[in-house]
């Protein structure tokens, strides 16, 4: 299943359908919320951000992870973060042109487009370490199927 935030965003925009994976996500979140008697907030059970800032950062991070996935699959995680940092550094003037409405065609158009969209939610990180931490966090959340480890531990007890 996709990251919970991306699934929720698609459903909220009316772009996504409630398929089996989305229905399971909603069902599991509600089941976890009911299991705690409401002690764990519903947004945490559904793995959604709890504030506007957290939502903006989650959306930015999801777009950064999507941009990183578009880079060479032969790169390791740290090399992918380094390559993405280089693209961010090199594409500043392209993203500025996009902000001014003068979009053009570039070799890495999809990656730059994703970074441009991510930049609309929060400032882009510029170091390899910052990007690697974001990629590691989004990979872990996708693999585990549950992004809020604190809420998970509260539900399991």
C-alpha positions in Angstrom: 0.0 0.0 0.0 1.1 3.6 -0.6 2.0 5.8 2.3 -1.1 6.6 4.4 -0.8 10.4 3.8 -0.8 10.0 0.0 -3.8 7.6 0.1 -5.7 10.1 2.4 -4.8 13.0 0.1 -6.1 11.2 -3.0 -9.3 10.2 -1.3 -9.9 13.7 0.0 -9.4 15.2 -3.5 -11.8 12.6 -4.9 -9.1 11.2 -7.1 -8.7 7.8 -5.4 -11.1 5.0 -5.1 -11.6 3.1 -1.8 -10.0 -0.1 -3.0 -9.1 -3.1 -0.9 -5.9 -1.6 0.5 -7.6 1.7 1.3 -10.5 0.0 3.0 -8.1 -2.1 5.0 -6.2 1.0 6.1 -9.4 2.7 7.2 -10.7 -0.4 8.9 -7.4 -1.1 10.7 -7.1 2.6 11.8 -10.7 2.6 13.2 -10.1 -0.8 14.9 -7.0 0.5 16.6 -8.8 3.7 17.7 -11.7 1.6 19.2 -9.2 -0.8 20.8 -7.7 2.1 22.8 -11.1 3.5 23.7 -10.2 6.7 22.0 -7.0 7.2 24.1 -4.9 7.3 21.0 -6.2 10.1 18.7 -7.8 8.9 15.5 -5.3 10.8 13.2 -2.5 8.8 14.8 -4.3 5.5 14.4 -4.8 6.4 10.7 -1.1 7.4 10.6 -2.0 11.0 9.6 -0.3 14.2 10.7 -1.7 15.9 13.7 -1.0 19.5 12.7 -0.9 21.7 9.6 2.9 21.9 9.8 3.2 18.2 10.2 0.9 17.7 7.2 2.9 20.0 5.0 6.1 18.3 6.0 4.6 14.8 5.4 3.5 15.9 1.9 6.9 17.4 1.1 8.6 14.2 2.3 6.3 12.0 0.3 7.1 14.0 -2.9 10.9 13.9 -2.1 10.6 10.1 -1.8 8.8 10.0 -5.1 11.4 12.1 -6.7 14.2 9.9 -5.3 12.4 6.8 -6.7 12.6 8.4 -10.2 16.4 8.5 -10.0 18.5 5.5 -11.0 17.4 2.3 -9.3 21.0 1.1 -9.3 21.9 3.7 -6.7 22.0 2.8 -3.0 20.0 4.8 -0.5 22.9 7.2 0.5 23.9 7.7 -3.2 20.3 8.4 -4.2 20.1 11.0 -1.4 23.4 12.6 -2.7 22.1 12.6 -6.3 18.9 14.2 -5.1 20.8 16.9 -3.2 22.8 17.6 -6.4 19.5 17.9 -8.4 18.1 20.3 -5.8 21.3 22.4 -5.9 21.4 22.4 -9.7 17.7 23.0 -10.3 17.1 26.1 -8.1 16.9 28.4 -11.1 14.6 26.0 -13.0 12.2 25.8 -10.0 12.4 29.7 -9.7 11.3 29.9 -13.3 8.5 27.5 -12.6 7.3 29.7 -9.8 7.3 32.7 -12.2 5.2 30.7 -14.6 8.0 30.1 -17.2 8.2 26.4 -17.1 10.4 24.8 -19.7 11.6 21.4 -20.7 14.6 19.9 -18.8 16.3 16.5 -18.9 15.1 15.7 -15.4 11.7 17.2 -15.8 9.7 14.8 -13.7 12.1 14.9 -10.8 12.3 18.7 -10.9 8.5 18.9 -11.2 8.2 16.7 -8.0 10.7 18.9 -6.2 8.9 22.0 -7.3 5.6 20.6 -5.9 7.4 19.6 -2.7 8.8 23.1 -2.3 5.3 24.4 -2.2 4.7 22.7 1.1 7.9 23.3 2.9 11.5 24.4 2.3 13.5 21.7 0.6 16.4 20.1 2.5 19.8 20.7 0.9 22.2 18.2 2.5 22.6 14.5 1.7 22.1 13.7 5.4 18.8 15.5 5.6 17.5 13.8 2.5 18.8 10.4 3.6 16.9 10.8 6.9 13.7 11.7 5.0 14.1 8.7 2.6 14.9 6.4 5.5 11.8 7.5 7.4 9.5 7.2 4.4 10.9 3.8 3.5 10.4 2.6 7.1 6.9 3.8 7.2 6.0 2.2 3.9 7.6 -1.1 4.9 6.1 -1.3 8.3 2.6 -0.1 7.2 2.4 2.0 10.3 4.2 5.3 10.6 3.6 6.2 14.2 5.7 3.9 16.4 4.5 5.5 19.6 0.8 5.0 18.7 1.6 1.4 17.6 3.2 0.7 21.0 0.2 2.2 22.8 -2.2 0.1 20.8 -0.2 -3.2 21.3 -0.2 -2.8 25.1 
